[in-house]
Amino acid sequence: MSSKTTLRKIGNSLGIILPRPLLDQFGFSEGCEIQVIVTPEGLLLSHADPLVAEAMKATHDFMRRYRKTLAELAKS
């Protein structure tokens, strides 16, 4: 399914209004937390998973802590 929508100003941010059929199809409702993932093809929206969020935080902390080591490993 493909759908067009427009970015709209919401306070100091921009928001996307999703059509009702898409919301129903994927089980999104008001107040539902979603995760936005950047992929080479574009943005991927999915239900937020607390375990994934925790793993991503741990990964970012690890990468920040071992930034120099990871940069050296990337050279080889």
Secondary structure, DSSP 8 states (H G I E B T S, - for coil): ------EEEETTEEEE---HHHHHHHT--TT--EEEEEETTEEEEEE--HHHHHHHHHHHHHHHHTHHHHHHHHH-
